[in-house]
Amino acid sequence: MLAHLITYFRLKIGKEDKNRINERFGKISNLTIKKFNKYKQFCKNNNIQTKVIWLHAVSVGESLSVLNFVKKLSEKNYFIVFTTMTKTSADIIKDKLPKNSIHQYSVFQTRYYLNRFLNNWKPKIVFFVESEIFPTTITTLSKYKIPFYLLNARMSDRSYKKWSLVKFYIKFLLKKYSCIFPLSGQEENKFKILSDNQANIKNLGNLKIDNAIKNKDFIESSFNQQTSDVAKYKQLREKYKDTTIIVFGSIHLQEFQYLLQQYYLLTKKIKCIGIFVPRYLNECDILKDMATKINLKSIYWNNFEEQNDVDLLIINEMGILQKIYKICDISVVCGNFTQGIGGHNPLESIVFYKPTFVGKYCSKSQDLINQLLQNNLIIQTMNLSEEITNFIKNYDNNKIYEFKKNTDLFFEKNKNVADNIIRELKL
């Protein structure tokens, strides 16, 4: 009953897809059953066993981090049921999934709906991404004797402190995982301290690093094609060829005022154009109004060809941030300029050799941030206008060469994580 009330409320505020509500209750959507039947027919025709994997990621960042892993599983003739929580993640993920995979909305965490979901899909293996520890799901999967794993496992300091107070319970949950793959040495230590079974905790690297490399290759390839989509990015680059293009990626509402003020100061010091990419599309109008109030003239991405005299562009389209990173000069990866968000993935910018700035509130990826700082691949600051100005004045050919060299070494050292996990699990 509570699940239905929650669903009704989320529908009212536009956070649910009315055509796919049944997925929340463990049912197979009509939109996906056709693709699943096609896969089963393929298996039958080729005399191979149907192999279904359930992979769950909460939202956008987690979803994007495992796309390369999903692609490799698909190539091995697994059928992947990729579940996420939010409409935003669904909109971004659905067009990026490879063959033999579909997106479904995550099922409510009750035994009844989980049982229905598992009986409908009959997954052979289950993967959860990052910080997903659901007691009801864990105990239900254990009852079905389905092996399940935690990919890119991480635990915030706050969660770690909470679980430390009930160590007996987290030990009970963690030992049920077939294997836990932490995204860093720091996270590995947290899980080992809280776990009774340290043998099932294996640090094989961060899938986000692996995925950034593959995404770069895909985008580079797409830019070699003469399509209208690519032409728009090239037109933007050409239009501002004598101007420093600065991208502010994945900005949250709490950061709007600070980042607009810092950018306003930058416009007084250097010749630049800002590209602001809000994390959520429904906040674009708020950003535009705030820019107007401090005399920054803005225009939306889909209209940028029509106007020249602007101070900043606002991206009001989902899923194109990495293409924007490719054509920019400098990037500011956001979500870390105020407390309570935790920061976003700077690898998507760094992989294109872009000088990258972040704030100091990086709780979700502090270990990665520390690695990037040690390799001189990012600049961490809470005074963007001053740091970017100084950087531009002192960025010469020697520093460009050194930065690219460090970038290549970092990614070379940390690649092939997906392959290593698949090899470890003998999939």
HELIX and SHEET records of a PDB file:
HELIX    1   1 LEU A    2  LYS A   12  1                                  11    
HELIX    2   2 LYS A   18  PHE A   25  5                                   8    
HELIX    3   3 ASN A   30  ASN A   45  1                                  16    
HELIX    4   4 VAL A   60  SER A   65  1                                   6    
HELIX    5   5 LEU A   67  GLU A   75  1                                   9    
HELIX    6   6 LYS A   87  ILE A   93  1                                   7    
HELIX    7   7 ARG A  111  TRP A  121  1                                  11    
HELIX    8   8 PRO A  135  TYR A  144  1                                  10    
HELIX    9   9 ASP A  157  LEU A  165  1                                   9    
HELIX   10  10 LYS A  167  LEU A  174  1                                   8    
HELIX   11  11 GLY A  185  LEU A  194  1                                  10    
HELIX   12  12 GLN A  198  ASN A  200  5                                   3    
HELIX   13  13 LEU A  207  PHE A  223  1                                  17    
HELIX   14  14 SER A  228  LYS A  239  1                                  12    
HELIX   15  15 LEU A  253  GLU A  255  5                                   3    
HELIX   16  16 PHE A  256  THR A  267  1                                  12    
HELIX   17  17 LEU A  281  GLU A  283  5                                   3    
HELIX   18  18 CYS A  284  LYS A  293  1                                  10    
HELIX   19  19 TRP A  301  GLU A  306  5                                   6    
HELIX   20  20 LEU A  321  ILE A  327  1                                   7    
HELIX   21  21 LEU A  347  ILE A  350  1                                   4    
HELIX   22  22 SER A  363  SER A  365  5                                   3    
HELIX   23  23 GLN A  366  GLN A  374  1                                   9    
HELIX   24  24 LEU A  384  ASN A  394  1                                  11    
HELIX   25  25 ASN A  397  LYS A  413  1                                  17    
HELIX   26  26 VAL A  417  LEU A  425  1                                   9    
SHEET    1   A 6 SER A 101  TYR A 105  0                                        
SHEET    2   A 6 PHE A  79  THR A  84  1                                        
SHEET    3   A 6 VAL A  52  HIS A  56  1                                        
SHEET    4   A 6 ILE A 125  VAL A 129  1                                        
SHEET    5   A 6 PHE A 148  ALA A 153  1                                        
SHEET    6   A 6 CYS A 179  PRO A 182  1                                        
SHEET    1   B 7 SER A 298  TYR A 300  0                                        
SHEET    2   B 7 LEU A 312  ILE A 314  1                                        
SHEET    3   B 7 CYS A 272  PRO A 278  1                                        
SHEET    4   B 7 THR A 244  ILE A 251  1                                        
SHEET    5   B 7 ILE A 330  VAL A 333  1                                        
SHEET    6   B 7 THR A 356  VAL A 358  1                                        
SHEET    7   B 7 ILE A 379  GLN A 380  1                                        
END                                                                             
